[in-house]
Amino acid sequence: MPVPSISCKTDRWLDEALDALRYQGFAVVEDVLSPAFCDRARTALYKARDGIYAELGEDRLRAAGELGTLRLPLRYDETFFAFLEVPEVLALIDATVGPTAILHLMNGFILPSLERTATPTTYQNSFHRDFPRYMQGYLASINTLFAVDTFTAENGATLAVPATHQRDERPSEEYLNNNVVPVEAPQGSMLVFDSTLWHSAGRNNSGRDRAALNMQFTRSFFKQQIDYVRALGDSVIESLPERSKQLLGWYTRVVTSLDEFYQPADRRMYRGGQG
């Protein structure tokens, strides 16, 4: 089955992407990021990796079963805030999980090239769903995964199983293996998928790292994987555009005192309509 691929330069790209998302569970939207921005993002990913290694150590990450995953990259380079302002991302959010949705997670990936027999089995490269809940067809979460480097079958392109989203039960391992397709995509493309889609990371045997960045957005009443407001600090969040503040959870905070609770409407930590 061919991977649904759409150029964002066309007038109907959003409608076509939404159709593919509804029926196949995913689509590739091409021409979203410029080569220059991808180069900047790749440099930022390596900077984030160095910062995470310095803070936690490689052994601690290895013990946690991480394979090239970079959590909380926003803490290490301001480039990552620009991903929250990409117009195509915002259009997809508004048309799916709604304008009050929040960022559940932002993870960078530098997938190392390893011999096939040397690649460890992790959660990331096993079949899984990023939103492991079935809610009677209710779309609660979507992902936007950016190809900072071109995705190929050889360098570990995401493996997706079409039309396995919004299912109550896990498909059999045989079905998953027989129907999986590598999502090959040019540099600067955005893979958007229903977070209930069964998928896995591929295995990189290309001889070079493969860089990518994943963002998952949920309805505002779901908890974030990381409390970005606390992790980044009030002063950082308040310096951002209003929409980025909202996506990071500035207006879906939980009050910790009566003083915080009894605030005028324009100063409340949890704003009405965030649903």
Secondary structure by P-SEA (a helix, b strand, c coil): cccccccccccaaaaaaaaaaaccccccccccccaaaaaaaaaaaaaaaaaaaaaccaaaaaaacccccccccccccaaaaaaaacaaaaaaaaacccccccccbbbbbbbbbcccccccccccccccccccccccccccbbbbbbccccccccccccccccccccccccccaaaaaaccccccccccbbbbccccbbbbbbbbcccbbbbbbbbbbccccccccccccccccaaaaaaccaaaaaaaccccccccccccccccccccccccccc
